[in-house]
Structures are given as structure tokens and as C-alpha cells.
Amino acid sequence: MITFVIDLTSEEDNEMETTRQLKIARLIQKELAEFFRGNDHLAVHGTMISVTQVRISPDLSQARSYISVFPSSKAEEVVKLLEDQSKMIRYELGKKIGKQVRHIPELRFYVDDSMDYVDRISELLK
């Protein structure tokens, strides 16, 4: 007798986030947005910071925060400032969500340039 095994899982299924990851990511995104709104000293003068997305590693130890900065010309400067202050931001985040999660993930900040990409495509289509 010949038995065939068909693997119906794809690599995309392995990369999908669990419900717990999504829940923690939304919580961190909300709290980071409120933190940036209330702490103007973290922003470079004349910039606005938006947290567009947060992705959590499967072991919940690292959080990749994608931020959008207006004006986008100062994005790299803002990300460097946030990376320098990440331990303090993590501490403040821990005070807010410490009762809801066991360990506060290490924060990494990245520029979300999707809006610049959309603008560039719009210009090309005109």
C-alpha cells in the first residue's frame, strides 16, 4: 500500500501572526502613539510622528515599530533619536502595559515610507 502525505501548509501560514501577537501589537501601537503625543521633547522641532504598524516576533521579545514622520525629510533624524531613547520608551511603555504582558518587548523603530511610495506612484500616473 502506498501512502501519500500532502502538506497543505505553506510558508505564508508559518509567517502569520498569532492572535496573541496581534493583540500585543495593537496594544503597543496604541500606547506608543499616546506616548509620542504626550512627549513633544522626543520629536524633532516641527515634526509629527505616527505609529503606522507594530510587528511582534513569535517569542514576543521584540517589537518592530514602523513610524511615519511628517515632513518625511526628517524621518531618519527622528528614527535615530527614537533608537537612542528606546530604553526609556520601553520603560515608560512597561509602566502602561506591564500588567497585561509578562515581558515588555525590545523596541526597534523603522521608517514607514509607504505614503511616500503612494505619492510617487500617483505622480507617475499623472
N, C-alpha and C positions, 0 to 999 in steps of 0.2 A: 504494500500500500504506500502511495506517495502522498505526503502531506505538504501543502504549500502554506507558507506564512506570508501574509501581506501586511506590511507596515503602513498603516493609514495615517500615521503622524508625520508631519513634515517638519522641516527645520523652523518654519514660521511658528508652528504651535509651541515649540520649545522656547521660543523667544517671547511668547506672550506673557504679559504680566499677570500675576495672580490677583485675586480680589484684595488681598491684604496689601500688596504693593500699591495698587491703585488707590486704596483708601488712605494710606500713609502719604502717598504722593500728593493727593488733593489737600490733605491737612497741611502738609509742609508748604505747598504753594500758597494757600490762603494765609498762613501765618507769616510767611516771608513777605508777601505783598503788604500786609498790615505793618510789618516791621519797617519796610522801606518807606511807607507812607509817613510813619511817625518819627523817623530818624533822618532828618534832612542833612545832618552832618556827614552821612555816608555818600551822598550824591555829590557829584561834581557840580559846581555852580551852574545853574541854567539847564539841568538835565532832568528827565523824567524816566524812572525805572519801572518797568512792568515785568512781572514774572509770568512768562507765557506757558511754561511747562516744567514739570519736575518728574524725573525718572528715577526709580529706586532699583538698586541692584537686588538680585534674588535673595541674598542673605541679609538684606535690609541694612547694610553697613555703610553704603554710600548713596548719596543723592546728587544727581546731576541736575542743576537748576539752569534753565535756559531763560535768559533775560533779554528784553527788548529795551533799547535805550533811545530816547529822543532828545536831541538830534543824534543820528547814528554815527556822526563823525567822532563823537566822544566815547563810543562803545568800548573800545579797547582800554581806554583810561579808566572807565568805570569798572570793568571786569577786573583789572589789576588791583584797584582799590578794594573791591569786594573779596578777592582772593587773599589780600593782605589781612583783611579783617574777618576772615571766615571763622576763626576760632571764637571770636567774640560773638559773631552772629549765631554760631552753633550753641553757645552758652545761653544766649537770650532765647533762642528757639526752644532749648531744653526747659527753660522756666515756663514756657507756654504749653508745650505738649508732653512734658515729662511724665504726666500721669496717664497718658494714653499709649505711649510706646515704651518699651523696655530700654532700648538704646537709641540715642539720638544719632542719626547717620552723619557721616563726614560730608561736608558740603563742598561741592565743586561748582563753579559758575562758568557758563558758556554764553556767548553772544548768539541770540536767535535772530538771524538775518533773513528770515522768511519774508518779512514785509518789504525789505529792500529788493529781494528777488521778485516779488509780485510787482513792484513798481517798475523794475527793469523789463519784465515781460510786457507790462502794459505799454511802456514806451516803444518797445519793439513792434508791437501790434498796431500802433497808430500810424 
